[in-house]
């Protein structure tokens, strides 16, 4: 679903991969008119896996379609000077709801000072790998965060990469935030803004925000590699009698009491506390005694089928979750279905009908509109150039003839 | 560093743990006056590990200090009706820059409709575990995303949890975005907004945005568990002669050419392409041939010390990163030092001097202010009640006497 928070704010997006497109998607889900500009035929992310089946292997990218829902697509050949001029004009078109550029393409002709010559109050947000302009992607940043050494029993000899591109995702949502904050200020003060975000800064500032940097500096300690245990309290995964796995978390005192009650291990816990000289009502001491606690919880899960275990956990308000494949999630979890208003079904050209998410934000009292599927490249070229730049049919035809722009079938 | 984008927008935060506090921090870094309300002595996250050393084990939480930089702290006993009334009054105080509540505490007396009776255009953002109000934390949501089965060679028998709470972080930045978008709309249209975000929705909508849900639904495929390989292109970690590990990414065609050139494997690559009938210029075919490619790259790293390898990778503009512990990152990486303007040194009460991050967003042309360290609980109680609610010294004294509020030393 899309909410009309941003009053058709127009954002021109010249982007690829995840961080910038996901920022654009986030803005589109709040009602922005996001115009994604690509070269005819699509940019370097347009064929990224996974793709739909196709006899010649050129099926539509499901990845691209996910990240570009609800946007309009304009195909412009930015290798031609006239094409670059068109993108600059789109990004700096007049009007209080226009004049915003979102990009991860660090090219001189889209530099803030160039755009500001055309529109003084332009807002540009440029996402980079590193702040010095050198290349970096989620995976080459993540390796320096320390997390791969601490994940899944990882070690110096066998670091474990994350699979979900967490820094790209964090960067995207923060970029959307920064853009709207700058729009907010422009509404008040009439000034534009040059915003720059480096993916490596997003990762390393998050380490500071989570206390990880100060821990290493002040305590001279590295976070240990503790497998699936939750650091600092108690939580771990357990196997049920039928071989499924369930994650439980006992971070708060209430969650801990619920777990002890559900598993009926009150007496055993008390005996273990006495034996170890620990007070498990204190989260730090729960963490210290995590292996002993896990030994008490393991037999309870091992003695039960998954459904029985889930029923008893639920009845006792334990904080728990079941491990699932994505297929199982889709097949069995109401939270990922049209029973959840955050999801709906849509039909994406070249893909067919499928479940699709709108904004994760719910605004119960607000009107909302269905999520539009991702466009195909150039679907909106003519319409956007007419509407935003006021080009007439003759001018647009000439740009087609000169192969500066392209429609969906060119 | 803090930037004055939000013009002292006042946000009252009643929160705990990561998602809501990190959203508040993000707003504070853009110039919002974020007033965190806690019970005297601190809430359930105030003692979370890691903590500073202390003879009785009650050293300051480094975790809490990281997430609450730049905020003001008011200590109010919300177990007392008069305390709840004070929090409601703070959240709905008059003025165009006030009237915003950020919380993850789903309590009836902070419900949107209750606040809206006091201020019709209030904006509230409530972060939940699940949208039905049931409890969930990052780790009990993540287990259902499919990622633990695909991480680090994870399997159904041995899922691998992430360590960085990625969904909390994504939720935080998206909440900050939603709040600023709602403020933007209130500036324009004069209306408030009820915003709700469930952590599980943040995770599952991200699966849709990244194409993971549609892949499972339309292709009936589960993402395979491929260790440290990057899905859909080429990228993996390699060991150098001195036992360090380096991650390389060859997602774009340019990155691939750089890697081939740096490693001097052009002929071997061509021979391998011919043998396998694959064209590695195509990212999907690079992915298909990833093991064969890795075999060609491995000897190059194994034959070099880390510094030599890094120099050659750099010279050839390969996209690469070195695995580091947090200690190594702090000791050796200029990106995490005061050479990077995103970082500065600060002194946090109870912790001492340490490196600290400001916003990951850079706004080169804008004035910026130093990051203030996290407060201690109740540091700003009297000042905030006087300034925001206009209470005089007598009224504040009476609230202290009745133990409704507390200062830092109470």
Interface residues (C-beta under 8 A of the other chain):
Chain A: X5 X6 X7 X17 X18 X22 X25 X26 X30 X44 X47 X48 X49 X50 X51 X52 X53 X57 X61 X62 X63 X64 X65 X66 X67 X69 X129 X130 X131 X135 X136 X137 X139 X140 X141 X142 X143 X144 X145 X146 X147 X148 X149 X150 X151 X152 X154 X156 X157 X159 X160 X161 X162 X163 X164 X165 X166 X169 X170 X171 X173 X174 X175 X176 X177 X178 X180 X181 X182 X183 X184 X185 X187 X188 X193 X194 X195 X196 X197 X198 X200 X201 X202 X204 X205 X206 X207 X208 X209 X210 X211 X212 X213 X214 X215 X216 X217 X218 X219 X220 X221 X222 X223 X227 X228 X230 X231 X232 X233 X235 X237 X243 X245 X246 X247 X248 X249 X251 X252 X253 X255 X283 X284 X287 X317 X319 X320 X321 X322 X323 X324 X325 X326 X327 X329 X330 X333 X335 X336 X340 X342 X343 X348 X351 X352 X354 X355 X356 X357 X358 X359 X360 X361 X362 X363 X364 X365 X366
Chain B: X5 X6 X7 X17 X18 X22 X25 X26 X30 X44 X47 X48 X49 X50 X51 X52 X53 X57 X61 X62 X63 X64 X65 X66 X67 X69 X129 X130 X131 X135 X136 X137 X139 X140 X141 X142 X143 X144 X145 X146 X147 X148 X149 X150 X151 X152 X154 X156 X157 X159 X160 X161 X162 X163 X164 X165 X166 X169 X170 X171 X173 X174 X175 X176 X177 X178 X180 X181 X182 X183 X184 X185 X187 X188 X193 X194 X195 X196 X197 X198 X200 X201 X202 X204 X205 X206 X207 X208 X209 X210 X211 X212 X213 X214 X215 X216 X217 X218 X219 X220 X221 X222 X223 X227 X228 X230 X231 X232 X233 X235 X237 X243 X245 X246 X247 X248 X249 X251 X252 X253 X255 X283 X284 X287 X317 X319 X320 X321 X322 X323 X324 X325 X326 X327 X329 X330 X333 X335 X336 X340 X342 X343 X348 X351 X352 X354 X355 X356 X357 X358 X359 X360 X361 X362 X363 X364 X365 X366
